[in-house]
């Protein structure tokens, strides 16, 4: 997103206006970071769900399942591995919910600031996302 004010306008920008524009930029940057982190968490959750699905197709219940913890693999039973996957999925769901809540808070602040800044500057300011 950008917060540009066109050069041809004669709008006076006060210190408070600049602070609002800076606040908008900070919240927008945080929102983008949260969106990236949220996408990564959702991918991790999908990987965990895929792993759980693969375990369902396992025919040998006595097989030792390698489970990665950090950079090492530890062999566990099928039941232990399923429990660990379920626990990790619960953690991921919790973190995703927290990130979504933070994103909504930032979106609300951005929405409020957009209303204030567009009311003052009209079409002289651009607060919309740029197409990539």
C-alpha positions in Angstrom: 0.0 0.0 0.0 1.1 3.5 -0.6 0.4 6.8 1.1 1.3 9.3 -1.6 0.0 12.9 -1.8 0.1 14.3 -5.3 2.5 17.2 -5.9 0.0 19.4 -7.8 -2.4 19.8 -4.8 -2.1 22.7 -2.3 -3.1 20.7 0.7 -1.3 21.6 3.9 0.0 18.6 5.8 0.1 19.2 9.6 2.3 17.3 12.0 -0.8 15.4 13.2 -1.6 14.4 9.5 1.9 13.2 9.0 1.7 11.2 12.3 -1.5 9.6 11.0 0.1 8.7 7.6 3.1 7.2 9.4 0.8 5.2 11.7 -1.1 4.0 8.6 2.2 2.9 7.0 3.3 1.1 10.2 0.1 -0.8 10.6 0.0 -1.6 6.9 3.6 -3.1 7.1 2.6 -5.1 10.2 -0.5 -6.4 8.4 1.6 -7.5 5.5 4.0 -9.3 7.8 1.1 -11.0 9.6 -0.3 -12.1 6.3 3.0 -13.7 5.3 3.3 -15.4 8.7 -0.3 -16.6 8.5 0.4 -18.1 5.1 3.4 -20.0 6.5 1.4 -21.2 9.5 -1.4 -22.5 7.2 1.2 -24.3 5.0 2.7 -25.9 8.2 -0.8 -27.0 9.2 -1.5 -28.4 5.8 1.7 -30.4 6.0 0.7 -31.8 9.4 -2.7 -32.8 8.1 -1.1 -34.5 5.1 1.3 -36.4 7.4 -1.7 -37.5 9.5 -3.5 -38.7 6.3 -0.4 -40.6 5.3 -0.3 -42.3 8.7 -3.9 -43.5 8.2 -2.8 -45.5 5.2 0.0 -47.2 7.2 -0.7 -50.9 7.3 1.9 -52.0 9.9 0.7 -50.7 13.4 4.0 -51.8 15.0 6.2 -49.7 12.6 8.5 -47.1 14.1 7.6 -43.7 12.6 10.4 -41.2 12.3 9.2 -37.8 13.7 11.3 -34.7 13.2 12.0 -32.6 16.2 14.3 -29.8 15.3 16.9 -31.2 13.0 16.8 -34.8 14.2 14.3 -37.6 13.6 13.1 -39.7 16.5 11.3 -43.0 16.0 7.9 -43.3 17.7 5.0 -45.7 17.7 2.0 -44.9 15.5 -0.1 -43.8 18.5 2.6 -41.6 19.8 3.2 -40.0 16.4 -0.6 -39.4 15.9 -0.8 -37.8 19.3 2.2 -35.5 18.6 0.7 -34.6 15.2 -2.6 -33.7 16.9 -0.9 -31.7 19.6 1.1 -29.8 16.9 -2.0 -29.2 14.8 -3.7 -27.7 17.9 -0.8 -25.4 18.4 -0.9 -24.3 14.8 -4.7 -23.7 15.0 -4.2 -21.5 18.1 -1.4 -19.5 16.5 -3.4 -19.0 13.3 -6.4 -17.8 15.3 -4.1 -15.3 17.2 -2.6 -14.1 13.9 -6.1 -13.6 12.4 -7.2 -11.6 15.4 -4.1 -9.4 15.1 -4.8 -8.9 11.4 -8.3 -7.8 12.1 -7.1 -5.3 14.7 -4.7 -3.8 12.1 -7.4 -3.8 9.4 -9.7 -1.9 11.8 -7.0 0.7 12.5 -6.3 1.0 8.8 -9.9 1.4 8.0 -10.3 4.2 10.6 -7.2 6.0 9.3 -8.4 5.7 5.7 -11.6 7.4 6.6 -9.8 10.3 8.3 -7.1 10.7 5.7 -9.5 10.5 2.7 -11.8 13.0 4.4 -9.0 15.5 4.7 -7.0 14.9 1.5 -9.6 13.4 -0.8 -8.1 12.2 -4.1 -4.8 13.8 -3.2 -3.7 10.8 -1.2 -3.5 7.2 -2.3 -3.9 4.6 0.4 -4.8 1.6 -1.8 -2.7 -1.4 -2.4 -0.5 -1.3 -5.5 -0.9 -4.1 -8.0 2.1 -6.4 -8.2 
